[in-house]
């Protein structure tokens, strides 16, 4: 539950992040099981290497995007966040239909690009709009809501994978992740049409 007295930008950010990280944790804890059991030539080592590839790609993109987007308008920044979330959703769809190790690697590269584009700007916007007297509290609320959502998602993901299969799980993750765009879409429209003046 998000307290009603939070800054609207902070509320939107927490809502979006809870959806994005819930989508992530639907499959992340059991991804190695998917790779070893459902992908030809897959192994725990390969699954771990995929995460390394994702992280390297994300690091590079975060450095590039943070440098490029820091001097851009807020509308451009919010648009880049939406693009990043869309790319991550496409990665989930790619996982759902992957049949080879190579296809999964491509999916993780796409996920790294998506996260790398969006993560630095999301963090910057959130930090900029924290209440100066309640920063620790608002970070605590942020962590509590997101980690709670991830905890539920992990259990739900395992149940879905066991009963309905990994394809359904990844498609659901893509849909939940897409819902994380909605708060940013509302934010973008308010900024674009001058209904919302924020720094």
N, C-alpha and C positions, 0 to 999 in steps of 0.2 A: 504494500500500500504506500503510495507516494503522498506525503503530507500536502495539504491544499495551499499552504502559505509559501511554497517555494516560488522563486522566480520562474516565469513561464518558459524561458529558454532552458533552464535547468530541468524543469519537469519534462519538456519535450525530449531533451537529451537522454534522460534516464529511461523514459518510455521506449525510445528507439533502441538504446543499448540493451535493454532487457530482452527485447525481441531478437536482436541480432545475435546476442550471446546465447540465448536459449536455442536458436537455430543451430548455432555452432555445437553446442553440447548435446544436441540430440544424437549426433553421430561420432563426435570426436573421441569419447571414451572407448568406443568399440570399433574404431576405424581399422585397427590392426586385424581384428577378427574378420572384417569384411575382406581385406586384402588377402589374407591367408586362405580363407575358405571359399571365396567367390571369384577370385581373379587368377587366371592361369599364370603360373610362375611367380605368384605373390608369396611374400614371406614377411615375418615380423621385421627383419632387417630392412627390407624394401619399404615397408610402411613407415619406419622411422626415418629413412632417408628422404622420403617424400615430405615429411614435416620439416626437415632441414632445408630442402629446396624452397619450400614455401616461406620459411623465415628469412632466408637469404634474399629472395625476391622482394619480400616485404620491406626489409631493411633498406635496400637500394631505392625502392619507390618512395618510402617515407622520407628519405633524405632529399630526393629530387622534388617531390610534391610539396613538402614543407617549405623549401626554398622558393619554389615557383608561386605557390598560392598565398604565401604570407603577405605579399604586396597587392593581392587582388581584392576586388570588392567582395562584400559579404554574400551577395547573390551568386557570384562565381564560386565562392567557397562552398556554399550550400549545394550548388549544382554538382560540384566535384564529389561531395559526399554521396549524393544520390547515385552518381555513376559508379562509384566504388561499391556501393551496396548491390547495385544491379549486377556487376561483374561477379560478386561473391555468390549471388543467387544462381547465375549461369554455371558457376563451378559446381554447385550442388547438383544441378541438373546433369552436368557432365558426369559426375560420380555415379548418378543413378543409371546411366546407360553405358558406362565404361565396361569394356571386356578385356582390356589389356593393361599391363603396367604402364606402358607409354601414355595411354589415354588418361590414366590417373595422374601421372606427372604433369601433363598439360593442365588438368583441372587444378592442381595445387599451384601451378604458376599463375593461373588466372585468379585464384583466391589471394595469392600474395600481392598481385597487382591491385586488386580491389581493396584489400585492407590497407595497402601502402598508400593508395591515393586518399582514402577517407580518414584514416585514424588520426594523423597529426592535426588536421583541421578540426575534427570533432573535439579533440581534447582541448584545443586552443579556445574554441567558442565556449565550451563548458567552463573552463577555468576563468575566462574573462567575465562571466556572468554570475560567478559565485558571490554570495553575500559576504562582504568583507569581515563581518563579525561572526559568521557562522560557517566558515569554510570547512572546518573539520567535521562539523555536523552534516553538512551537505555531501561531503565526500563519503561519510559513513553511510548516509542514506543511499547514495549511489551504489556503494559496494554491497550493502545489504539486499537491495532490490535485485541487482544483477546476479549476485551469487546465489540468492534464493531461487531465482528463475532458472539458473543453470543447474541447480541441484534437482529441481523438479524435472527439467528437460532430460537429464541423464537417465533418470529412472524410466521416464516415458519412452525415450529412445530405445532403451534395451528391450522394453516390452513390445514396441512396434516391430523392431527388427526380428524378434523371436517369433512373433505371430503373423506378421504381414510381409516381412522381408525388407531387405535393405533398399530396394528401389523405391518402395513407398516411403521409407524413412527419409531418403535424400530429397524426394520431391516435397515432402512435408517441410523439411528444413528450408528448402528454397522458398516456399510460400511464406513461412514464418519470417524468414529473413526479409522478404519483400515488404512485409507489413511494417518493418522498421523504417521504410522510406516515408511512410505517411506523416509522422511528425515533422520531418524536414520539408515535405511538400507543403504542409500548412505554413511552416515558417517562411518558405520561399515566396508563397503567394502574398503573405502579409507584408513582407519586405517589398516585393515588386510593386504592389498597388498602394504603397505608402500608408498602410494601416498600422504598421508596426515599426517604430524607430528604435533600433538597437545598435550598439556600437559595433 
